[in-house]
């Protein structure tokens, strides 16, 4: 939603400007990182304000380490947010993917550029063109996530953020 995008932008800018903040952790709520955009918003009149692509670029360009704590799902724009982060930790039961292709949409926040850089062209092309969801264990093997945990993902991401 626009409110979530605005909160991400405001939070990251505030963290970047605060010298006492050494790292940033991005997580979802209620056991889910993000299922991406609400597709009903695509049929509404042109939105004004923030857009996902520039937010993901802002995350990626942060001078402070940004860690994604992925629980549940990171799909579509949610995965693109995670791709903009410098580090990604996933719960062992998490699933990731770019399913928008199954309804005729391409990932719109540079996921088609960031994913191949991270996991290589063949694996990224498979994910982008099929829309399949991959489990955390496969994401780790591909290099999409840096670590998987069975414990509290947020606490693990905070530990990593403190370490880096």
Backbone as ProteinMPNN parsed JSONL, in Angstrom:
{"seq_chain_A": "XXXXXXXXXXXXXXXXXXXXXXXXXXXXXXXXXXXXXXXXXXXXXXXXXXXXXXXXXXXXXXXXXXXXXXXXXXXXXXXXXXXXXXXXXXXXXXXXXXXXXXXXXXXXXXXXXXXXXXXXXXXXXXXXXXXXXXXXXXXXXXXXXXXXXXXXXXXXXXXXXXXX", "coords_chain_A": {"N_chain_A": [[0.846, -1.188, 0.0], [0.28, 2.345, -0.369], [0.73, 3.589, 2.072], [2.482, 1.823, 3.389], [4.689, 1.904, 1.675], [5.392, 4.612, 1.949], [6.032, 4.647, 4.675], [8.269, 2.942, 4.678], [10.056, 4.476, 3.124], [10.237, 6.876, 4.678], [11.19, 5.83, 7.124], [13.678, 4.707, 6.381], [15.083, 6.95, 5.439], [15.142, 8.46, 7.785], [16.643, 6.759, 9.452], [19.06, 6.679, 8.023], [19.881, 9.314, 8.335], [20.371, 9.511, 11.026], [22.991, 9.441, 13.182], [23.296, 7.682, 15.301], [22.138, 5.328, 14.582], [23.154, 2.284, 13.417], [22.626, 0.177, 11.711], [19.953, -1.255, 9.732], [16.917, -3.056, 10.005], [14.513, -4.757, 8.19], [11.284, -5.95, 8.421], [8.295, -7.952, 8.202], [4.882, -8.241, 9.236], [2.94, -10.125, 11.546], [3.996, -12.683, 10.957], [4.565, -12.682, 8.22], [6.591, -11.564, 5.574], [6.186, -9.961, 3.126], [3.569, -9.993, 0.828], [3.612, -8.619, -1.466], [2.331, -6.213, -3.858], [-1.067, -5.043, -3.729], [-3.098, -6.204, -6.099], [-5.467, -5.028, -6.875], [-5.004, -2.355, -6.841], [-3.809, -1.748, -9.246], [-5.758, -1.242, -11.11], [-6.865, 1.098, -10.365], [-7.176, 4.732, -10.57], [-4.332, 6.699, -11.688], [-1.738, 6.639, -9.358], [-0.421, 8.925, -6.997], [2.595, 10.032, -5.497], [4.758, 7.97, -3.607], [6.685, 5.287, -5.099], [7.378, 1.808, -5.625], [9.842, 0.978, -6.903], [11.778, 3.199, -6.688], [11.939, 3.174, -3.873], [13.078, 0.685, -3.301], [15.539, 1.087, -4.538], [16.491, 3.112, -2.883], [16.795, 1.691, -0.504], [18.797, -0.111, -1.294], [20.903, 1.659, -1.822], [21.552, 2.637, 0.636], [23.872, 3.738, 3.057], [24.174, 2.437, 5.367], [24.103, -0.878, 6.662], [21.44, -2.926, 5.538], [19.13, -5.247, 6.563], [17.02, -7.876, 5.65], [14.389, -9.528, 7.24], [12.955, -12.324, 6.626], [9.925, -13.806, 6.871], [7.342, -16.226, 6.527], [6.073, -15.29, 3.632], [7.774, -13.814, 0.852], [6.913, -12.232, -1.68], [6.575, -11.151, -5.096], [6.531, -7.679, -5.149], [7.322, -7.665, -2.509], [9.46, -9.495, -2.429], [11.127, -8.051, -4.08], [11.699, -5.845, -2.46], [13.205, -7.17, -0.487], [15.331, -7.976, -2.12], [16.597, -5.566, -2.528], [17.804, -5.148, -0.124], [20.849, -5.408, 1.789], [21.501, -7.748, 3.08], [19.9, -10.912, 3.669], [17.854, -12.775, 5.729], [16.111, -15.736, 6.263], [13.255, -17.433, 7.538], [13.08, -20.926, 8.015], [10.719, -21.959, 6.998], [9.879, -20.099, 5.163], [8.82, -18.741, 1.969], [9.666, -17.708, -1.318], [9.227, -15.645, -4.23], [8.337, -14.477, -7.564], [5.483, -14.045, -8.447], [3.849, -12.509, -10.116], [4.03, -12.734, -12.86], [2.355, -14.768, -13.568], [-0.081, -13.621, -13.895], [0.277, -12.05, -16.031], [1.986, -9.875, -15.616], [5.132, -8.19, -15.359], [7.854, -8.244, -13.008], [8.091, -5.164, -11.426], [9.823, -3.498, -9.986], [12.541, -3.486, -10.489], [13.283, -6.102, -9.965], [13.838, -7.902, -11.951], [16.369, -7.216, -12.66], [17.935, -7.22, -10.301], [17.649, -9.824, -9.213], [18.934, -11.698, -11.101], [21.582, -10.766, -10.813], [22.147, -11.566, -8.282], [21.63, -14.375, -8.046], [22.347, -15.511, -10.432], [21.816, -15.849, -13.986], [20.415, -18.19, -15.205], [18.922, -19.431, -13.018], [17.492, -17.213, -12.073], [16.03, -16.499, -14.343], [14.357, -18.703, -14.567], [12.82, -18.412, -12.2], [11.639, -15.887, -12.687], [10.193, -16.21, -15.084], [8.44, -18.34, -14.617], [7.1, -17.844, -12.259], [7.185, -19.362, -10.008], [7.213, -20.317, -6.534], [9.854, -20.467, -4.274], [11.251, -22.527, -1.708], [12.816, -21.609, 1.445], [15.127, -23.143, 1.885], [15.999, -23.805, -0.709], [16.381, -21.223, -1.653], [18.576, -20.469, -0.107], [20.557, -22.209, -1.113], [20.73, -21.192, -3.706], [21.741, -18.695, -3.207], [20.127, -16.593, -2.721], [19.241, -15.938, -0.186], [21.095, -15.193, 2.789], [21.188, -16.653, 5.07], [19.377, -19.207, 6.802], [16.981, -19.734, 9.342], [15.619, -21.499, 12.161], [14.656, -20.42, 14.333], [13.592, -17.379, 15.954], [13.212, -15.137, 13.474], [13.44, -12.377, 13.304], [15.002, -11.682, 15.548], [17.362, -13.019, 14.807], [18.012, -11.58, 12.51], [18.498, -9.084, 13.632], [20.742, -9.695, 15.168], [22.556, -10.282, 13.075], [22.591, -7.773, 11.812], [23.754, -6.234, 13.837], [26.242, -7.453, 13.907], [27.373, -6.918, 11.381]], "CA_chain_A": [[0.0, 0.0, 0.0], [1.024, 3.604, -0.346], [1.142, 3.868, 3.453], [3.654, 1.007, 3.686], [5.802, 2.467, 0.905], [5.78, 5.877, 2.581], [6.685, 4.319, 5.942], [9.602, 2.443, 4.346], [10.875, 5.609, 2.701], [10.474, 7.753, 5.828], [12.017, 5.124, 8.099], [15.05, 4.565, 5.9], [15.7, 8.283, 5.422], [15.379, 8.831, 9.175], [17.756, 5.933, 9.933], [20.29, 7.122, 7.356], [20.261, 10.625, 8.861], [20.641, 9.419, 12.462], [24.298, 8.817, 13.375], [23.26, 6.632, 16.32], [21.659, 4.108, 13.927], [24.295, 1.629, 12.747], [22.108, -0.764, 10.714], [18.492, -1.249, 9.623], [16.318, -4.358, 9.772], [13.161, -4.641, 7.644], [10.511, -7.173, 8.623], [6.864, -7.828, 7.997], [4.06, -8.313, 10.431], [2.101, -11.32, 11.654], [4.616, -13.853, 10.351], [4.73, -12.572, 6.765], [7.434, -10.438, 5.171], [5.298, -9.168, 2.263], [3.022, -10.699, -0.333], [3.69, -7.718, -2.61], [1.301, -5.202, -4.071], [-2.471, -5.42, -3.888], [-3.329, -6.029, -7.54], [-6.619, -4.158, -7.112], [-4.487, -1.0, -7.02], [-3.391, -1.533, -10.625], [-6.884, -0.779, -11.922], [-7.315, 2.396, -9.871], [-6.547, 5.849, -11.277], [-2.895, 6.894, -11.446], [-1.393, 6.992, -7.979], [0.602, 9.953, -6.806], [3.392, 9.79, -4.306], [5.896, 7.067, -3.66], [6.58, 4.071, -5.905], [8.235, 0.758, -5.076], [11.187, 0.969, -7.495], [12.674, 4.139, -6.009], [12.13, 2.771, -2.471], [14.044, -0.41, -3.319], [16.833, 1.714, -4.837], [16.891, 3.826, -1.671], [17.277, 0.652, 0.411], [20.059, -0.625, -1.828], [21.953, 2.674, -1.76], [21.802, 3.042, 2.018], [25.244, 3.566, 3.512], [24.108, 1.562, 6.532], [23.631, -2.207, 6.266], [20.007, -3.177, 5.658], [18.9, -6.693, 6.642], [15.623, -8.314, 5.54], [14.012, -10.686, 8.055], [11.865, -12.88, 5.82], [9.07, -14.845, 7.467], [6.147, -16.486, 5.717], [6.297, -15.127, 2.2], [8.32, -12.598, 0.233], [6.454, -12.442, -3.057], [6.409, -9.957, -5.918], [7.195, -6.489, -4.62], [7.948, -8.009, -1.235], [10.777, -10.055, -2.733], [11.947, -6.975, -4.63], [12.201, -5.101, -1.295], [14.276, -7.989, 0.089], [16.469, -7.939, -3.036], [17.282, -4.292, -2.339], [18.537, -5.19, 1.143], [22.22, -5.885, 1.681], [21.52, -9.106, 3.63], [18.575, -11.5, 3.809], [17.729, -13.95, 6.587], [14.761, -16.278, 6.084], [12.822, -18.549, 8.364], [13.152, -22.165, 7.248], [9.426, -22.204, 6.345], [9.563, -18.994, 4.254], [8.784, -19.003, 0.526], [9.934, -16.501, -2.085], [8.956, -15.745, -5.659], [7.827, -13.341, -8.33], [4.329, -14.682, -9.083], [3.036, -11.609, -10.944], [4.067, -13.176, -14.249], [1.23, -15.675, -13.81], [-1.248, -12.82, -14.301], [0.676, -11.23, -17.17], [2.774, -8.705, -15.229], [6.547, -8.403, -15.065], [8.277, -7.556, -11.783], [8.228, -3.764, -11.819], [10.709, -2.708, -9.135], [13.891, -3.909, -10.834], [13.562, -7.48, -9.572], [14.4, -8.6, -13.103], [17.795, -6.9, -12.71], [18.607, -7.581, -9.054], [17.653, -11.272, -9.0], [20.032, -12.355, -11.829], [22.871, -10.373, -10.242], [22.324, -12.268, -7.014], [21.596, -15.843, -8.136], [22.721, -15.951, -11.771], [20.766, -15.72, -14.997], [19.519, -19.342, -15.391], [17.989, -19.592, -11.894], [16.609, -16.038, -12.041], [15.116, -16.592, -15.484], [13.352, -19.702, -14.199], [11.895, -17.815, -11.223], [10.915, -14.752, -13.272], [9.263, -16.616, -16.141], [7.437, -19.31, -14.165], [6.366, -17.343, -11.103], [7.174, -20.359, -8.928], [7.675, -19.94, -5.197], [10.883, -21.4, -3.823], [11.395, -22.575, -0.248], [14.012, -20.978, 1.994], [16.301, -24.006, 1.705], [16.461, -23.622, -2.089], [16.865, -19.837, -1.729], [19.917, -20.466, 0.469], [21.445, -22.866, -2.083], [20.895, -20.3, -4.847], [22.381, -17.446, -2.799], [19.105, -15.55, -2.579], [19.295, -15.533, 1.223], [22.405, -15.418, 3.386], [21.076, -17.569, 6.203], [18.024, -19.598, 7.193], [16.912, -20.03, 10.775], [14.39, -22.121, 12.661], [14.293, -19.633, 15.506], [12.991, -16.078, 15.685], [13.9, -14.53, 12.336], [13.732, -10.972, 13.604], [16.162, -11.661, 16.453], [18.527, -13.425, 14.02], [18.352, -10.457, 11.625], [19.085, -8.05, 14.468], [22.11, -10.151, 15.482], [23.37, -10.08, 11.878], [22.754, -6.326, 11.629], [24.733, -5.779, 14.832], [27.541, -8.018, 13.546], [27.914, -6.242, 10.206]], "C_chain_A": [[0.882, 1.238, 0.0], [1.525, 3.93, 1.056], [2.396, 3.078, 3.818], [4.872, 1.559, 2.942], [6.315, 3.755, 1.539], [6.507, 5.624, 3.893], [8.095, 3.775, 5.707], [10.535, 3.592, 3.976], [11.232, 6.503, 3.89], [11.416, 7.103, 6.829], [13.465, 5.019, 7.657], [15.764, 5.912, 5.88], [16.036, 8.741, 6.837], [16.577, 8.055, 9.734], [19.079, 6.383, 9.321], [20.795, 8.444, 7.925], [20.676, 10.594, 10.327], [21.977, 8.715, 12.699], [24.306, 7.716, 14.442], [22.752, 5.302, 15.751], [22.816, 3.525, 13.123], [23.863, 0.67, 11.646], [20.579, -0.716, 10.762], [18.022, -2.674, 9.373], [14.886, -4.109, 9.28], [12.468, -5.985, 7.827], [9.052, -6.892, 8.3], [6.143, -7.904, 9.323], [3.243, -9.596, 10.389], [2.664, -12.52, 10.889], [4.746, -13.835, 8.846], [5.616, -11.378, 6.462], [6.594, -9.5, 4.305], [4.849, -10.024, 1.088], [2.992, -9.789, -1.558], [2.508, -6.779, -2.682], [-0.092, -5.819, -4.12], [-2.83, -5.152, -5.341], [-4.562, -5.186, -7.852], [-6.18, -2.724, -7.358], [-4.068, -0.71, -8.447], [-4.514, -0.997, -11.5], [-7.407, 0.569, -11.454], [-6.635, 3.518, -10.658], [-5.087, 6.017, -10.86], [-2.637, 7.363, -10.021], [-0.336, 8.084, -7.978], [1.371, 9.623, -5.547], [4.497, 8.802, -4.566], [5.612, 5.847, -4.538], [7.611, 3.077, -5.39], [9.661, 0.803, -5.619], [12.148, 1.935, -6.821], [12.924, 3.795, -4.537], [13.177, 1.658, -2.402], [15.444, 0.133, -3.629], [17.38, 2.468, -3.629], [17.447, 2.841, -0.636], [18.671, 0.202, -0.021], [21.199, 0.381, -1.681], [22.243, 3.166, -0.351], [23.255, 2.784, 2.392], [25.308, 2.661, 4.736], [23.608, 0.191, 6.072], [22.128, -2.355, 6.512], [19.794, -4.686, 5.551], [17.404, -6.963, 6.533], [15.429, -9.544, 6.408], [12.769, -11.281, 7.416], [11.178, -14.017, 6.559], [7.878, -15.033, 6.544], [6.469, -16.399, 4.245], [6.966, -13.788, 1.898], [8.036, -12.782, -1.251], [6.354, -11.11, -3.791], [7.222, -8.798, -5.391], [7.844, -6.731, -3.281], [9.329, -8.61, -1.439], [11.685, -8.962, -3.286], [12.493, -6.072, -3.516], [13.371, -5.868, -0.68], [15.517, -7.976, -0.797], [17.256, -6.642, -2.913], [18.105, -4.255, -1.063], [19.926, -5.776, 0.924], [22.371, -7.333, 2.149], [20.085, -9.583, 3.783], [18.667, -12.741, 4.682], [16.29, -14.427, 6.437], [14.491, -17.371, 7.106], [12.784, -19.779, 7.468], [11.839, -22.454, 6.504], [9.025, -21.102, 5.362], [9.581, -19.46, 2.799], [8.95, -17.679, -0.198], [9.626, -16.712, -3.556], [8.462, -14.45, -6.254], [6.606, -13.823, -9.125], [3.529, -13.787, -10.035], [3.018, -12.0, -12.415], [2.878, -14.083, -14.57], [-0.059, -14.933, -14.144], [-0.868, -11.807, -15.381], [1.461, -9.976, -16.835], [4.233, -9.1, -15.024], [6.88, -7.722, -13.747], [8.664, -6.119, -12.13], [9.176, -2.931, -10.998], [12.142, -3.213, -9.259], [14.278, -5.292, -10.314], [14.179, -8.274, -10.708], [15.879, -8.273, -13.301], [18.528, -7.401, -11.465], [18.698, -9.101, -8.865], [18.761, -11.974, -9.795], [21.416, -12.003, -11.285], [23.187, -11.198, -8.993], [22.452, -13.775, -7.183], [21.993, -16.386, -9.511], [21.522, -15.951, -12.715], [19.874, -16.961, -15.109], [18.478, -19.494, -14.271], [16.999, -18.432, -11.839], [15.59, -16.102, -13.169], [14.01, -17.6, -15.203], [12.333, -19.103, -13.232], [11.027, -16.731, -11.864], [9.869, -15.219, -14.276], [8.18, -17.583, -15.686], [6.57, -18.789, -13.031], [6.367, -18.307, -9.927], [7.713, -19.763, -7.625], [8.728, -20.949, -4.796], [10.961, -21.376, -2.301], [12.726, -21.958, 0.177], [15.258, -21.83, 1.768], [16.867, -23.889, 0.288], [17.028, -22.216, -2.268], [18.284, -19.732, -1.179], [20.918, -21.083, -0.51], [21.737, -21.961, -3.276], [21.664, -19.027, -4.496], [21.418, -16.29, -2.67], [19.028, -15.047, -1.141], [20.669, -15.914, 1.767], [22.375, -16.466, 4.484], [19.618, -17.967, 6.363], [18.069, -20.007, 8.66], [15.592, -20.707, 11.096], [13.845, -21.344, 13.844], [13.589, -18.341, 15.081], [13.811, -15.346, 14.621], [14.304, -13.093, 12.623], [14.945, -10.859, 14.521], [17.435, -12.036, 15.705], [18.969, -12.29, 13.104], [18.981, -9.311, 12.42], [20.525, -8.429, 14.844], [23.035, -9.929, 14.279], [23.62, -8.592, 11.662], [23.788, -5.775, 12.596], [26.137, -6.253, 14.463], [28.167, -7.254, 12.376], [28.015, -4.741, 10.42]], "O_chain_A": [[2.067, 1.182, 0.326], [2.613, 4.482, 1.217], [3.283, 3.607, 4.488], [5.957, 1.668, 3.514], [7.523, 3.963, 1.652], [7.488, 6.301, 4.2], [9.016, 4.106, 6.452], [11.665, 3.666, 4.459], [12.398, 6.847, 4.082], [12.338, 7.749, 7.327], [14.379, 5.217, 8.457], [16.929, 6.0, 6.266], [17.087, 9.34, 7.066], [17.427, 8.63, 10.414], [20.095, 6.461, 10.011], [22.003, 8.671, 7.99], [21.27, 11.553, 10.82], [22.091, 7.516, 12.445], [25.231, 6.904, 14.48], [22.924, 4.259, 16.381], [23.384, 4.192, 12.258], [24.644, 0.377, 10.741], [19.992, -0.2, 11.714], [18.652, -3.417, 8.62], [14.14, -3.341, 9.889], [12.996, -7.027, 7.437], [8.639, -5.743, 8.149], [6.718, -7.665, 10.385], [2.898, -10.088, 9.315], [1.923, -13.273, 10.258], [5.013, -14.875, 8.242], [5.423, -10.3, 7.023], [6.321, -8.368, 4.705], [5.656, -10.692, 0.442], [2.407, -10.148, -2.58], [1.784, -6.577, -1.708], [-0.262, -6.975, -4.508], [-2.862, -3.998, -5.769], [-4.697, -4.681, -8.966], [-6.893, -1.958, -8.006], [-3.977, 0.456, -8.834], [-4.253, -0.363, -12.523], [-8.305, 1.13, -12.081], [-5.634, 3.284, -11.335], [-4.669, 5.533, -9.808], [-3.225, 8.334, -9.544], [0.526, 8.143, -8.855], [0.836, 8.997, -4.631], [5.104, 8.804, -5.637], [4.465, 5.431, -4.7], [8.607, 3.471, -4.784], [10.607, 0.674, -4.842], [13.238, 1.527, -6.418], [13.997, 4.087, -4.008], [14.059, 1.684, -1.544], [16.426, -0.319, -3.04], [18.586, 2.464, -3.38], [18.446, 3.124, 0.025], [19.599, 0.145, 0.786], [22.34, -0.011, -1.439], [23.1, 4.031, -0.167], [23.803, 1.727, 2.078], [26.379, 2.174, 5.097], [22.769, 0.115, 5.175], [21.616, -1.959, 7.559], [20.218, -5.319, 4.585], [16.608, -6.349, 7.243], [16.207, -10.494, 6.329], [11.658, -10.798, 7.637], [11.78, -15.055, 6.834], [7.458, -14.099, 5.861], [7.063, -17.313, 3.672], [6.755, -12.787, 2.583], [8.812, -13.402, -1.978], [6.082, -10.074, -3.185], [8.435, -8.901, -5.205], [8.824, -6.067, -2.943], [10.266, -8.28, -0.711], [12.881, -8.946, -2.997], [13.62, -5.586, -3.612], [14.411, -5.281, -0.386], [16.638, -7.965, -0.288], [18.459, -6.624, -3.17], [19.004, -3.425, -0.927], [20.148, -6.544, -0.012], [23.251, -8.056, 1.683], [19.171, -8.787, 3.996], [19.456, -13.646, 4.411], [15.358, -13.625, 6.477], [15.385, -18.129, 7.484], [12.483, -19.67, 6.28], [11.857, -23.131, 5.476], [7.94, -21.163, 4.785], [10.254, -20.427, 2.443], [8.441, -16.651, 0.247], [9.748, -17.824, -4.07], [8.204, -13.469, -5.556], [6.687, -13.99, -10.342], [2.612, -14.273, -10.698], [2.092, -11.638, -13.141], [2.445, -14.154, -15.72], [-1.021, -15.537, -14.619], [-1.587, -10.836, -15.619], [1.593, -9.093, -17.682], [4.531, -10.206, -14.573], [6.253, -6.722, -13.398], [9.475, -5.891, -13.028], [9.332, -1.743, -11.281], [12.859, -3.348, -8.268], [15.462, -5.618, -10.232], [14.95, -9.205, -10.477], [16.572, -8.979, -14.033], [19.625, -7.948, -11.571], [19.722, -9.604, -8.403], [19.48, -12.786, -9.214], [22.319, -12.839, -11.292], [24.346, -11.485, -8.696], [23.294, -14.396, -6.535], [21.974, -17.598, -9.724], [20.371, -16.041, -12.287], [18.653, -16.805, -15.109], [17.291, -19.667, -14.547], [15.811, -18.635, -11.588], [14.416, -15.792, -12.966], [12.855, -17.374, -15.563], [11.127, -19.264, -13.418], [9.823, -16.665, -11.614], [8.767, -14.673, -14.312], [7.113, -17.647, -16.297], [5.437, -19.236, -12.856], [5.639, -18.104, -8.956], [8.539, -18.85, -7.62], [8.53, -22.153, -4.956], [10.762, -20.333, -1.678], [13.642, -21.808, -0.631], [16.331, -21.295, 1.49], [18.085, -23.874, 0.109], [18.035, -22.033, -2.951], [19.106, -18.992, -1.719], [22.004, -20.539, -0.713], [22.852, -21.956, -3.798], [22.182, -18.352, -5.386], [21.833, -15.14, -2.526], [18.779, -13.865, -0.906], [21.317, -16.834, 1.27], [23.39, -17.089, 4.795], [18.72, -17.168, 6.095], [19.061, -20.551, 9.145], [14.589, -20.519, 10.407], [12.724, -21.575, 14.298], [13.061, -18.245, 13.973], [14.965, -14.984, 14.852], [15.383, -12.65, 12.228], [15.821, -10.026, 14.29], [18.484, -11.436, 15.939], [20.167, -12.06, 12.936], [19.895, -8.645, 11.933], [21.416, -7.58, 14.838], [24.157, -9.448, 14.436], [24.745, -8.192, 11.36], [24.61, -4.94, 12.218], [27.113, -5.535, 14.682], [29.367, -6.978, 12.388], [28.453, -4.018, 9.526]]}, "name": "protein", "num_of_chains": 1, "seq": "XXXXXXXXXXXXXXXXXXXXXXXXXXXXXXXXXXXXXXXXXXXXXXXXXXXXXXXXXXXXXXXXXXXXXXXXXXXXXXXXXXXXXXXXXXXXXXXXXXXXXXXXXXXXXXXXXXXXXXXXXXXXXXXXXXXXXXXXXXXXXXXXXXXXXXXXXXXXXXXXXXXX"}
